[in-house]
Amino acid sequence: MHAIHLSPSDNIVVLARRGEAGDTIQWGDGAEGSLRLASTLGLGHKVACRRIASGDKILKYGVSIGSATRDIECGEHVHLHNMKSDYLPTYTLEHGRLFGGGAGAR
C-alpha cells in the first residue's frame, strides 16, 4: 500500500510514503485502485484518484474539503494551486494575498 483511500466516496487518496513522478501508487490490497503520479510528492500529500472537473467537490473522509478551481487529472497533486476551500478564504504565503480570486483578492 502506497496511499490511503479514507472513504469509498473520496476522489483523492493520501500518500503513505514519498512518490516520484511516474511511480505507480496503489491503495487497499492493490485491487482497490492504482494510479501513476504526475509529479514527485511527499508523504501525506493529496492526489486525485480519478478525474475531478473544475467546480467539483474535493472529497476526503467522505465529505467536501473544497472545490476544484480547474480540471484535475487522475494522479495529479491536489492542493491550493487547483482547489479552494468552500468555507474559509484561502491565503498564500506570498504577501498574504487571497488565493483563487475570491472577495478581497489582490
Steps between C-alpha positions, in 0.01 A plus 500: 500500500641838396191714563197508726149529359314624809145449369360321193336827388830697511644628172846539656747269672764599756857388436631262766859553378696723266434435133697597190346630178396196293476262800198271515321556831255240636253499785311229681630163392595642161176375348309796649686748284821635356624807317816644346636808680527809281768662721731418791317543831569433866322304768152630585427684175161466331480351149196473274401134464262582213442801277350797686331766285529871575235588759466143630529441874825355633399212728713380795359292788183485287433875537586806294822678596470749212444536127725455198597833341599324176481149353722258695612180331544166678850492656529878542584671828193658664588815696454880503608537137194309375244509781340747738325470831124539484500616862795733562703743289822338377815707536841452346822574684583744223416843646195362686310516171165321475530201266235408245357841416239507777377813679796705615745355246776731382 
